[in-house]
Amino acid sequence: MANTSLVLEARGITKQFPGVLANDRVDFDLRQGEIHALLGENGAGKTTLMNILYGLYRADSGDVLVDGQAVTILTPKDSIGLGIGMVHQHFMLIPVFTVAENVMLGDETVRRGMLDRKTVAGKVQELSHKYGLDVNPQALVGQLAVGLQQRVEIVKTLYRDAHILILDEPTAVLTPQEADDLFRIMRELTKRGVSIIFITHKLKEVLAVADRITVMRNGHVVGTTTPQETNEAQLASMMVGREVILTVRKEPAQPKEKILEVSDLHVKDDRGLDVVRGVSFDVRAGEILGIAGVQGNGQTELAEALTGLRAVQGGEFVLGGVDLTGDPPRPITEAGLGNIPEDRQRHGLVLSYTVADNMVLCSYYLPPFARGLVLQQEAVDANARRLIQEYDVRTPSPYVPTSKLSGGNQQKVIVARELSRPVKLLIASQPTRGLDVGSIEYIHKQLVLMRDRGVAVLLVSAELDEILALADRIAVMYRGQIMDFVEAEDSDKESLGLLMAGIKPASQPEPAA
Amino acid sequence: MDWRRFAIIALIIGIMFGTVVLIGVSQNSALVLITSMLATTIAVATPLTLGALSGLYCERAGVVNIGIEGMMLGAAFFGWLASIYMNTVFHLAAMPSLLTGVVTAVVTGGLFALLHAVLSITFKVDQIIGGTVINILAAGITGFLNRQMFFGGGSVFGGQIPHSPGVLPRIHVPVLGDIPGLGRVFEQQPIALAALALVVITHFVLFYTRWGLRTRAVGEHPAAADTVGINVIRMRYMNVIIGGMLAGLGGAYFTLESISSFEPLMTNGRGFIALAAMIFGNWTPFGAWAAALVFGAAQALQINLQFLRQLIPPQWAFLQNSYVVGLAPYVLTMLILTGLIGRTIPPAADGKVYEK
């Protein structure tokens, strides 16, 4: 475990961006062989600090020491030379290159003027074996699962003899299983002398894997602690700067009439494989039905089919008494669907449009936003100002491109747009993925509020905690079918976990693959 | 390897060669007709091949270059001008004059490319606009200078078209040139031969060297290249300039290898057809070369049909109309660009400005 020698030390780092003091006299240190978590909300300055350590930004003032020596890091080349490796949140991999090519890029082995792919592949294999990473050097990176791509990133740093590893929000893109694999690899690395900075905003993960925890807020370090000395609630309030309610408060549901009826639905994925295979369920007004399951068991395609984005191969669904099977999105939307899509940047927003324009994406063609063919800009603006206020969207103005907003605020734009319409059914897919604690709290409250107003809510989430906290009933999907329905109050993580793995209690036979 | 693409290319070329053989076989043997078609095809495909390779270096590094047409035109003019100056003003012999011309053309292409790089990489001007600027600039400068220097009483050469040093001579290639019957296919002039060599060299550079790996990385995902210490801006500059120099060599073909004179706008859209060839070739050197040969063959067909004019049977009279045959490469360009023949995948960051 960790001894006390410091491998990395940052003293008094200050970085000013136009309008924001991203790092204000930040002190941070990393001990040999430890996992030091850096916790904070989006925009707290974690990534800025790491980009300074990695040479992507230059600090306005402050010192960096590596192995006790003061160093100057101007470019990534400098930091790589000092043994610092970084795995970025958005992978820095070239999809059309092989693993070996990605690993050697920038530090190529050349023999007689030619790339020596064989030697590099051998070294990748060796590293992969040593740390239990299981990556094939010949594979094309674009064809690897996200979790494996992340390991390629780790191999890239190890190939350059990194002994200080910065992992920037590494679990944001991973399934729970992939995250567990990552934690195992992280422990393996620290055992062999690598020191890790683990950037995240997920409290549970921090408590599970970190040796020490430093919390940042608004560019400052709030404090450093250890998992033994703290708990989730305390970390959350350090991050947000106020009390945060981590558990959702809600009254028992009072379900009324059936709003959505789905029967024997069949859907194919992009590769033409049957991924939703005969799913039937209904959602009533005033209840939240949670769809749990490991990512990739058909939930995504199910939600896309119900929102009109994906063709239905068989079966039907009825919304508010109207059969909408196979209809395009607009009639479904007009029948009363609100949709918070899984990929907010691709399916939820037009990133280059302003906040105001995004807020009328579903209704721009209707009065009061349109009169005939002419858009009524005043009505659009008034709508935006009202929603920004009501849903607490943090934006400098209604007229900035939505791409400039943080992830949490982008999601609030979608939530504001979808919930401000008269909806009967709300489909929320992974509504809090990648968001910080404050935003998660907010979105959860809104979902419960909608339920209490008599909306039928279908919540699709890979986060079991989220499902357990919000749903009234839970359907577990496994290989395109619903394994079972359970009442939320009678279930726990373990029993749901078994269902998600395709194992039914009382050893009933599992459905054919 | 994308066999389907090459099969389609072989088929198109085969149809064009077959047409010539069918018409001409009463006068010449099929072998003579085919080798003659092949030799012409390779020769006239030279500027297209070089233009396509030019585009390849630029776009593989992530910079769209639609200014190849202008770069070739400018190089054709300045290369020719330099050779005439050397020959008539400095009284250099024909060969050194021509070689100076070639060097000047290559440098001209490089300078135009430097302009494109400054505009599109440093000043982040839209790359299509940057390329258009070069096309318009080249047409303007060459047209203006051509007029100023060669026409009218006050012009440099006093209104006289000066004696030109001729064109680059054919080179006998050992071994390949000695193959009986087929040998004459390789009896080409130096720029045509250089283009063939450059196809192989470019393939090697792009896929087997450090430079190529980094170039492709910069064109696919510049941020990833940046984080491993590669200087994205420098890589892009260098590749755009290399591309410009290749376009310059392609330009030299027009005035130093094909004919020994300059006419305004004489590149006549070849720079754009070269880009089509590059796209059809799916951004690979051999693919681009094969596609350039399709356009070359169409042009060779047009030339050969003019020689065989009397032999064209009456029911194929439309082939006598050189405009109809001349249209073929442009129709092909359009068909190819509408994606009729296979899907092509450009480098992911092609045309995108890199900002940290």
Interface residues (C-beta under 8 A of the other chain):
Chain A: Y54 L56 T75 P76 K77 I80 M86 H88 F91 M92 L93 I94 P95 V96 F97 E101 N102 M104 L105 G106 D107 E108 V110 G113 M114 L115 K156
Chain B: Y208 T209 R210 L213 R214 R216 A217 E220 H221 A223 A224 A225 D226 T227 V228 G229 I230 A348 K356
